[in-house]
């Protein structure tokens, strides 16, 4: 009695509830991600820098001196307390008014410096910005906060990122920036310096992940093009920091290097690629030289070669030229 062959069990394909094919989870080469445009942070239309109330301090000084002189005259007229002379109520009011004017005049004097501005607020409401220099008078009843508006630069610490191939990198970026809108820089964000540093790290991670650090396969764009990478970083940072009144003029990577844990392996890979390119260029030159030599010999009728002799001559010339191009002189055979 012959044994019947066993029928193979049917294979049931289970569909994943999320709809992701299983082969997509274990691809050898992940699909290239596209850099989608991001919407920058919204700008507050009501929070815009405007000139604040301020006058020249040299106009407030005579006013304060005149008020002091009026108060001194009123006191001199009253005489010493031992005489018992009483001032009328209106003179007491004038004396108090002179004292108040003197206090307000001298209490609002401040110094405006080049490269800085005063941001004024009253009861939490923005009242304006004073960019005047020299002796300036500002109302002493408003809150004054100084803001640096000079052109500034900031060099980041080494930022850990990965390139398009997943290789760990360390990047140092130099950012040139300044505060354009003091109202937004001070009131639209808690700390504009911290915001700028965080945006630099985010922009570096986003831009550098789109290209490989080195082109090991073919002539593809790499991160070694510092000008193109710097332009992309500058545009992204300028768009992100515009909402807080910070103008970014330049963001250039000053150093792009592999992380210490992968630096040795990548250095060996770079040397192997350079060696392969050198061998390819040498071999191309040798082939051109052999072809030129054989063509000249046969075209001028110096030698007549059949296929076997032609192959032997090409082989000998290739070995001789390649050995000499490689830096090793052929050894004379005795």
C-alpha positions as CSV (number, residue, x, y, z in Angstrom):
1,X,0.0,0.0,0.0
2,X,1.6,3.2,-1.1
3,X,1.6,6.2,1.2
4,X,-0.2,9.2,-0.2
5,X,1.8,12.4,-0.2
6,X,0.9,14.9,2.4
7,X,-0.8,18.0,1.2
8,X,0.9,21.2,2.2
9,X,-1.0,23.3,4.7
10,X,-2.5,26.5,3.3
11,X,-0.7,29.6,4.1
12,X,-2.8,32.2,5.7
13,X,-1.8,35.8,5.3
14,X,-2.7,38.0,8.2
15,X,-3.3,41.6,7.4
16,X,-1.9,44.0,9.8
17,X,-4.5,46.3,11.3
18,X,-2.4,49.4,10.6
19,X,-2.0,48.5,6.9
20,X,1.8,48.6,6.9
21,X,3.3,45.8,4.7
22,X,5.8,43.6,6.6
23,X,8.5,44.0,4.0
24,X,8.5,47.7,4.6
25,X,9.6,47.3,8.1
26,X,12.8,45.5,7.1
27,X,14.0,47.3,4.0
28,X,17.7,47.3,3.4
29,X,17.7,50.9,2.2
30,X,15.0,53.2,3.7
31,X,13.2,55.5,1.4
32,X,14.5,59.0,1.1
33,X,12.5,61.5,3.1
34,X,11.5,64.7,1.5
35,X,12.0,68.0,3.2
36,X,8.5,69.3,3.5
37,X,8.1,73.1,4.0
38,X,7.3,74.1,7.5
39,X,5.1,77.0,8.5
40,X,7.1,79.5,10.6
41,X,5.7,80.7,14.0
42,X,3.0,83.3,13.7
43,X,3.8,86.9,14.3
44,X,1.7,89.0,16.6
45,X,0.4,92.0,14.6
46,X,-0.3,94.1,17.7
47,X,3.2,93.6,19.1
48,X,5.4,95.8,16.9
49,X,8.2,98.1,18.0
50,X,7.3,101.8,18.0
51,X,9.0,104.9,19.4
52,X,8.5,105.5,23.1
53,X,7.8,108.8,24.8
54,X,11.1,110.5,25.6
55,X,12.7,113.9,25.3
56,X,16.2,115.3,25.5
57,X,17.6,115.3,29.0
58,X,19.1,118.8,28.5
59,X,15.5,120.1,28.4
60,X,14.6,118.3,31.7
61,X,17.6,119.7,33.6
62,X,16.6,123.4,33.4
63,X,13.0,122.4,34.3
64,X,14.2,120.7,37.4
65,X,16.6,123.5,38.4
66,X,13.8,126.0,38.0
67,X,11.5,123.9,40.2
68,X,14.2,123.8,42.9
69,X,14.7,127.5,42.7
70,X,10.9,128.1,43.1
71,X,10.8,125.8,46.1
72,X,13.8,127.5,47.7
73,X,12.2,130.9,47.2
74,X,9.0,129.7,48.8
75,X,10.9,128.4,51.8
76,X,13.0,131.6,52.1
77,X,9.8,133.7,52.1
78,X,8.4,131.6,54.9
79,X,11.5,132.3,57.0
80,X,12.7,130.2,59.9
81,X,10.1,128.3,62.0
82,X,10.9,130.4,65.1
83,X,9.3,133.5,63.5
84,X,5.9,131.7,63.2
85,X,5.2,133.1,59.7
86,X,2.5,131.0,58.1
87,X,2.3,130.6,54.3
88,X,-1.1,130.8,52.6
89,X,-2.5,127.5,51.2
90,X,-1.8,128.4,47.6
91,X,1.9,128.9,48.4
92,X,2.1,125.5,50.1
93,X,0.5,124.0,47.0
94,X,3.1,125.8,44.8
95,X,5.9,124.6,47.0
96,X,4.7,121.0,46.8
97,X,4.3,121.3,43.0
98,X,7.9,122.6,42.7
99,X,9.2,119.6,44.7
100,X,7.2,117.1,42.6
101,X,8.4,118.7,39.3
102,X,12.0,118.6,40.5
103,X,11.8,115.0,41.6
104,X,10.1,113.9,38.3
105,X,12.6,116.0,36.2
106,X,15.7,114.5,37.8
107,X,14.3,111.1,38.5
108,X,13.6,110.5,34.7
109,X,17.1,111.3,33.6
110,X,19.0,108.4,32.1
111,X,21.8,107.7,29.6
112,X,21.1,106.3,26.2
113,X,24.0,104.3,24.8
114,X,24.9,103.4,21.2
115,X,23.9,99.8,20.5
116,X,21.2,99.6,23.2
117,X,17.6,100.6,23.6
118,X,15.2,101.1,26.4
119,X,11.9,99.1,26.3
120,X,9.1,100.8,28.2
121,X,6.1,99.2,29.8
122,X,3.4,100.4,32.1
123,X,1.3,98.0,34.1
124,X,2.4,95.2,31.8
125,X,1.5,97.0,28.6
126,X,4.1,97.9,26.0
127,X,4.5,101.7,25.7
128,X,7.4,102.0,23.2
129,X,11.1,101.7,22.6
130,X,13.7,104.5,23.1
131,X,16.8,104.2,20.9
132,X,18.1,107.8,21.5
133,X,21.6,108.2,22.7
134,X,23.1,110.7,25.2
135,X,21.2,112.3,28.1
136,X,17.5,111.3,27.8
137,X,14.5,111.9,29.9
138,X,12.0,109.1,30.3
139,X,9.0,109.2,32.6
140,X,10.0,107.6,35.9
141,X,6.5,106.0,36.2
142,X,7.2,103.5,33.5
143,X,9.2,100.3,33.7
144,X,12.5,100.5,31.8
145,X,14.4,97.5,30.5
146,X,17.6,97.8,28.5
147,X,17.9,95.7,25.3
148,X,21.2,95.1,23.4
149,X,20.6,95.8,19.7
150,X,24.2,95.5,18.4
151,X,25.3,93.0,15.8
152,X,26.2,89.9,17.7
153,X,27.7,86.5,16.9
154,X,27.4,83.2,18.7
155,X,29.5,80.0,18.3
156,X,27.6,76.9,19.3
157,X,29.0,73.9,21.1
158,X,29.5,70.7,19.1
159,X,25.9,69.6,18.2
160,X,25.3,65.9,17.8
161,X,23.4,65.1,14.5
162,X,23.2,62.4,11.9
163,X,23.6,62.7,8.1
164,X,21.4,61.1,5.4
165,X,23.2,57.7,5.8
166,X,22.8,57.6,9.6
167,X,26.4,58.5,10.4
168,X,26.9,60.3,13.7
169,X,28.4,63.8,13.3
170,X,29.5,66.7,15.5
171,X,28.8,70.2,14.0
172,X,29.9,73.6,15.2
173,X,27.9,76.6,13.8
174,X,28.7,80.3,13.9
175,X,25.5,82.5,13.9
176,X,25.6,86.3,13.2
177,X,22.4,88.0,14.4
178,X,20.9,91.1,16.0
179,X,17.6,92.2,17.6
180,X,15.5,94.1,15.0
181,X,12.2,94.4,17.0
182,X,12.8,94.9,20.7
183,X,9.2,94.6,21.6
184,X,8.9,91.1,20.2
185,X,12.3,90.0,21.4
186,X,11.5,91.0,25.0
187,X,7.7,90.3,25.2
188,X,6.9,87.7,22.6
189,X,9.2,85.0,24.1
190,X,10.5,84.3,27.6
191,X,14.2,84.3,26.5
192,X,15.2,85.2,23.0
193,X,18.7,83.9,23.5
194,X,17.6,80.5,24.6
195,X,15.0,80.4,21.8
196,X,17.8,81.2,19.2
197,X,20.0,78.4,20.6
198,X,17.2,75.8,20.4
199,X,16.3,76.9,16.9
200,X,19.9,76.5,15.8
201,X,20.1,72.9,17.1
202,X,16.7,72.1,15.4
203,X,17.8,73.7,12.1
204,X,21.1,71.9,12.0
205,X,19.5,68.5,12.7
206,X,17.0,69.2,10.0
207,X,19.3,70.4,7.2
208,X,22.2,68.1,7.8
209,X,20.0,65.0,7.8
210,X,19.2,65.5,4.1
211,X,22.7,64.9,2.6
212,X,25.6,62.5,3.4
213,X,28.8,63.8,4.9
214,X,30.9,62.2,2.1
215,X,30.1,60.8,-1.3
216,X,31.4,57.2,-1.2
217,X,29.2,56.2,-4.2
218,X,29.3,58.5,-7.2
219,X,29.4,62.3,-7.3
220,X,26.4,63.3,-5.2
221,X,26.0,66.5,-3.2
222,X,27.5,66.3,0.3
223,X,27.8,68.3,3.4
224,X,31.3,69.4,2.4
225,X,29.7,72.2,0.4
226,X,29.7,74.6,3.3
227,X,28.3,77.5,1.3
228,X,25.1,75.6,0.3
229,X,24.6,74.2,3.8
230,X,25.1,77.6,5.3
231,X,22.6,79.2,2.9
232,X,20.0,76.6,3.9
233,X,20.7,77.1,7.6
234,X,20.5,80.9,7.2
235,X,17.1,80.8,5.4
236,X,15.6,78.4,7.9
237,X,16.8,80.3,11.0
238,X,15.7,83.6,9.6
239,X,12.2,82.3,9.0
240,X,12.0,80.7,12.5
241,X,13.4,83.8,14.4
242,X,11.4,86.5,12.5
243,X,8.5,86.0,14.9
244,X,10.5,87.1,17.9
245,X,12.1,90.1,16.3
246,X,15.6,88.5,15.8
247,X,17.3,88.9,12.4
248,X,19.7,86.1,11.4
249,X,22.2,87.3,8.8
250,X,24.5,84.2,8.6
251,X,24.6,80.7,10.0
252,X,27.7,78.9,8.8
253,X,29.0,75.5,9.9
254,X,32.6,76.0,10.9
255,X,33.4,72.4,11.6
256,X,31.7,69.2,10.4
257,X,33.4,66.0,11.6
258,X,32.4,62.4,12.5
259,X,31.7,61.5,16.0
260,X,34.5,59.8,17.9
261,X,32.8,56.4,17.9
262,X,32.7,56.2,14.1
263,X,35.6,58.5,13.1
264,X,38.1,55.6,12.7
265,X,35.8,53.5,10.6
266,X,34.9,56.5,8.4
267,X,38.5,57.4,8.0
268,X,39.4,53.9,6.7
269,X,36.4,54.1,4.4
270,X,37.6,57.5,3.0
271,X,41.1,56.1,2.4
272,X,39.7,53.1,0.6
273,X,37.6,55.3,-1.7
274,X,40.6,57.6,-2.4
275,X,42.7,54.5,-3.2
276,X,40.0,53.2,-5.5
277,X,39.8,56.5,-7.3
278,X,43.5,56.7,-7.7
279,X,43.7,53.2,-9.1
280,X,40.9,53.9,-11.5
281,X,42.6,57.1,-12.8
282,X,46.0,55.2,-13.2
283,X,44.3,52.4,-15.0
284,X,42.5,54.8,-17.4
285,X,45.8,56.5,-18.2
286,X,47.6,53.1,-18.7
287,X,44.9,51.9,-21.1
288,X,45.0,55.1,-23.1
289,X,48.8,54.9,-23.3
290,X,48.7,51.2,-24.5
291,X,46.1,52.0,-27.1
292,X,48.1,54.9,-28.4
293,X,51.3,52.9,-28.5
294,X,49.8,49.9,-30.3
295,X,47.9,52.1,-32.8
296,X,51.1,54.0,-33.7
297,X,53.1,50.8,-34.2
298,X,50.6,49.2,-36.5
299,X,49.5,52.3,-38.4
300,X,53.1,53.2,-39.3
301,X,53.8,49.7,-40.4
302,X,56.6,49.1,-37.9
303,X,55.2,45.7,-36.9
304,X,52.6,43.3,-38.2
305,X,50.7,41.6,-35.5
306,X,48.1,38.9,-35.5
307,X,45.5,38.6,-32.8
308,X,47.7,36.4,-30.5
309,X,50.7,38.7,-30.8
310,X,48.5,41.8,-30.3
311,X,47.1,40.4,-27.1
312,X,50.6,39.5,-25.8
313,X,51.9,43.0,-26.7
314,X,48.9,44.7,-25.0
315,X,49.4,42.6,-21.9
316,X,53.1,43.3,-21.6
317,X,52.7,47.0,-22.2
318,X,49.8,47.2,-19.7
319,X,51.9,45.5,-17.0
320,X,54.9,47.8,-17.8
321,X,53.0,51.0,-17.8
322,X,50.9,50.2,-14.8
323,X,53.9,49.2,-12.7
324,X,55.7,52.4,-13.6
325,X,52.6,54.6,-13.0
326,X,52.2,52.9,-9.6
327,X,55.7,54.2,-8.6
328,X,57.5,50.8,-8.8
329,X,60.2,50.5,-11.5
330,X,60.2,47.2,-13.3
331,X,63.0,44.9,-12.3
332,X,65.5,43.9,-15.0
333,X,65.5,40.2,-15.6
334,X,68.9,38.6,-15.9
